[in-house]
Amino acid sequence: METELHYLSEGWDSYNAPKPANAAINAASNFISLFPLFKPIQISPCADGGVTLLYSLGKNNILIDCYNSGEIISASWQEQSIPVTEEITLKVSKLTELSKWLLEGSTKCATA
């Protein structure tokens, strides 16, 4: 993951998108390391900078946006066809709080 994202250049999407900053790549790596048995199905750069992680829980998905500031700005889970999004701002040092929020969401998805 880190290697591919580090080599992107400014404007990688042909629309002047900023490349993912080291802080965003580190935030994504740190988040992934919180769940060693729960791997993202997709890791991609964001058009407005940063990194997006996509996790799948059967028919449900969890999306994590790690911004170039190193903050995780938004996280959402999708219960079948109804997205549930919560805007959050957490520094990398508070990833444990975010993981608890996501575990609550994944539990809701699993019982939906």
Short mmCIF file of the C-alpha atoms (twelve columns), coordinates in Angstrom:
data_MODEL
# 
_entry.id   MODEL 
# 
loop_
_atom_site.group_PDB 
_atom_site.id 
_atom_site.type_symbol 
_atom_site.label_atom_id 
_atom_site.label_alt_id 
_atom_site.label_comp_id 
_atom_site.label_asym_id 
_atom_site.label_seq_id 
_atom_site.Cartn_x 
_atom_site.Cartn_y 
_atom_site.Cartn_z 
_atom_site.pdbx_PDB_model_num 
ATOM 1   C CA . MET A 1   0.000   0.000  0.000   1 
ATOM 2   C CA . GLU A 2   2.512   2.580  1.127   1 
ATOM 3   C CA . THR A 3   4.845   2.094  -1.811  1 
ATOM 4   C CA . GLU A 4   2.190   2.669  -4.481  1 
ATOM 5   C CA . LEU A 5   0.693   5.719  -2.763  1 
ATOM 6   C CA . HIS A 6   4.112   7.291  -2.140  1 
ATOM 7   C CA . TYR A 7   4.869   7.270  -5.869  1 
ATOM 8   C CA . LEU A 8   1.772   9.163  -6.982  1 
ATOM 9   C CA . SER A 9   2.469   12.644 -8.264  1 
ATOM 10  C CA . GLU A 10  0.422   15.815 -7.944  1 
ATOM 11  C CA . GLY A 11  -2.458  15.683 -10.429 1 
ATOM 12  C CA . TRP A 12  -2.449  11.852 -10.457 1 
ATOM 13  C CA . ASP A 13  -6.116  11.813 -11.517 1 
ATOM 14  C CA . SER A 14  -5.594  14.342 -14.363 1 
ATOM 15  C CA . TYR A 15  -7.731  16.871 -12.418 1 
ATOM 16  C CA . ASN A 16  -4.941  18.338 -10.247 1 
ATOM 17  C CA . ALA A 17  -5.632  16.079 -7.272  1 
ATOM 18  C CA . PRO A 18  -3.028  16.385 -4.538  1 
ATOM 19  C CA . LYS A 19  -0.992  13.281 -3.865  1 
ATOM 20  C CA . PRO A 20  -1.518  11.522 -0.527  1 
ATOM 21  C CA . ALA A 21  0.723   13.031 2.152   1 
ATOM 22  C CA . ASN A 22  2.847   10.865 4.419   1 
ATOM 23  C CA . ALA A 23  0.511   11.769 7.306   1 
ATOM 24  C CA . ALA A 24  -2.491  10.305 5.430   1 
ATOM 25  C CA . ILE A 25  -0.590  7.166  4.438   1 
ATOM 26  C CA . ASN A 26  0.581   6.711  8.040   1 
ATOM 27  C CA . ALA A 27  -2.954  7.225  9.388   1 
ATOM 28  C CA . ALA A 28  -4.262  4.587  6.969   1 
ATOM 29  C CA . SER A 29  -1.453  2.163  7.912   1 
ATOM 30  C CA . ASN A 30  -2.086  2.720  11.611  1 
ATOM 31  C CA . PHE A 31  -5.797  2.124  11.158  1 
ATOM 32  C CA . ILE A 32  -5.172  -1.093 9.216   1 
ATOM 33  C CA . SER A 33  -2.832  -2.314 11.958  1 
ATOM 34  C CA . LEU A 34  -5.631  -1.979 14.546  1 
ATOM 35  C CA . PHE A 35  -7.477  -4.836 12.827  1 
ATOM 36  C CA . PRO A 36  -4.839  -7.355 11.670  1 
ATOM 37  C CA . LEU A 37  -7.451  -9.977 10.742  1 
ATOM 38  C CA . PHE A 38  -9.786  -7.484 9.050   1 
ATOM 39  C CA . LYS A 39  -8.193  -6.405 5.762   1 
ATOM 40  C CA . PRO A 40  -9.517  -3.612 3.526   1 
ATOM 41  C CA . ILE A 41  -10.785 -4.779 0.140   1 
ATOM 42  C CA . GLN A 42  -9.651  -1.515 -1.455  1 
ATOM 43  C CA . ILE A 43  -7.058  1.136  -0.622  1 
ATOM 44  C CA . SER A 44  -7.132  4.181  -2.870  1 
ATOM 45  C CA . PRO A 45  -6.028  7.806  -3.032  1 
ATOM 46  C CA . CYS A 46  -8.723  10.469 -2.535  1 
ATOM 47  C CA . ALA A 47  -9.346  13.075 -5.214  1 
ATOM 48  C CA . ASP A 48  -9.061  15.822 -2.580  1 
ATOM 49  C CA . GLY A 49  -5.922  14.318 -1.030  1 
ATOM 50  C CA . GLY A 50  -5.475  11.509 1.429   1 
ATOM 51  C CA . VAL A 51  -6.310  7.822  1.447   1 
ATOM 52  C CA . THR A 52  -9.611  5.929  1.468   1 
ATOM 53  C CA . LEU A 53  -9.982  2.457  2.967   1 
ATOM 54  C CA . LEU A 54  -12.921 0.240  2.030   1 
ATOM 55  C CA . TYR A 55  -13.869 -2.742 4.181   1 
ATOM 56  C CA . SER A 56  -16.576 -5.267 3.366   1 
ATOM 57  C CA . LEU A 57  -18.813 -7.057 5.846   1 
ATOM 58  C CA . GLY A 58  -20.874 -9.263 3.594   1 
ATOM 59  C CA . LYS A 59  -23.485 -6.980 2.014   1 
ATOM 60  C CA . ASN A 60  -22.345 -4.076 4.176   1 
ATOM 61  C CA . ASN A 61  -19.350 -1.771 3.763   1 
ATOM 62  C CA . ILE A 62  -17.271 0.503  5.979   1 
ATOM 63  C CA . LEU A 63  -15.483 3.451  4.368   1 
ATOM 64  C CA . ILE A 64  -12.659 5.332  6.140   1 
ATOM 65  C CA . ASP A 65  -11.222 8.621  4.811   1 
ATOM 66  C CA . CYS A 66  -7.727  9.570  6.013   1 
ATOM 67  C CA . TYR A 67  -6.918  13.154 5.033   1 
ATOM 68  C CA . ASN A 68  -3.535  14.661 4.226   1 
ATOM 69  C CA . SER A 69  -3.521  16.356 7.637   1 
ATOM 70  C CA . GLY A 70  -3.282  12.917 9.262   1 
ATOM 71  C CA . GLU A 71  -6.825  13.164 10.556  1 
ATOM 72  C CA . ILE A 72  -9.519  10.633 9.885   1 
ATOM 73  C CA . ILE A 73  -12.309 12.975 8.881   1 
ATOM 74  C CA . SER A 74  -15.171 10.695 8.019   1 
ATOM 75  C CA . ALA A 75  -16.236 7.136  8.468   1 
ATOM 76  C CA . SER A 76  -19.398 5.470  7.315   1 
ATOM 77  C CA . TRP A 77  -21.020 2.112  7.188   1 
ATOM 78  C CA . GLN A 78  -23.704 0.997  4.826   1 
ATOM 79  C CA . GLU A 79  -26.531 -1.129 6.151   1 
ATOM 80  C CA . GLN A 80  -27.725 -2.971 3.065   1 
ATOM 81  C CA . SER A 81  -28.696 -0.049 0.770   1 
ATOM 82  C CA . ILE A 82  -28.967 2.758  3.351   1 
ATOM 83  C CA . PRO A 83  -25.670 4.562  4.044   1 
ATOM 84  C CA . VAL A 84  -25.074 5.730  7.618   1 
ATOM 85  C CA . THR A 85  -22.364 8.385  7.678   1 
ATOM 86  C CA . GLU A 86  -20.900 10.141 10.654  1 
ATOM 87  C CA . GLU A 87  -18.531 13.047 10.162  1 
ATOM 88  C CA . ILE A 88  -15.744 12.801 12.685  1 
ATOM 89  C CA . THR A 89  -12.371 14.402 13.236  1 
ATOM 90  C CA . LEU A 90  -9.840  12.268 15.031  1 
ATOM 91  C CA . LYS A 91  -6.086  12.539 15.172  1 
ATOM 92  C CA . VAL A 92  -4.104  9.359  14.668  1 
ATOM 93  C CA . SER A 93  -3.592  9.206  18.446  1 
ATOM 94  C CA . LYS A 94  -7.350  8.658  18.896  1 
ATOM 95  C CA . LEU A 95  -7.737  5.714  16.517  1 
ATOM 96  C CA . THR A 96  -8.900  3.534  19.393  1 
ATOM 97  C CA . GLU A 97  -12.004 5.707  19.771  1 
ATOM 98  C CA . LEU A 98  -12.704 5.412  16.061  1 
ATOM 99  C CA . SER A 99  -12.228 1.660  16.140  1 
ATOM 100 C CA . LYS A 100 -14.851 1.380  18.902  1 
ATOM 101 C CA . TRP A 101 -17.278 3.435  16.789  1 
ATOM 102 C CA . LEU A 102 -16.654 1.182  13.795  1 
ATOM 103 C CA . LEU A 103 -17.050 -1.999 15.808  1 
ATOM 104 C CA . GLU A 104 -20.416 -0.688 16.973  1 
ATOM 105 C CA . GLY A 105 -21.312 -0.007 13.334  1 
ATOM 106 C CA . SER A 106 -20.113 -3.393 12.148  1 
ATOM 107 C CA . THR A 107 -22.217 -5.035 14.854  1 
ATOM 108 C CA . LYS A 108 -25.257 -3.087 13.623  1 
ATOM 109 C CA . CYS A 109 -24.473 -4.154 10.042  1 
ATOM 110 C CA . ALA A 110 -24.136 -7.788 11.044  1 
ATOM 111 C CA . THR A 111 -27.512 -7.795 12.762  1 
ATOM 112 C CA . ALA A 112 -29.334 -5.852 10.016  1 
# 
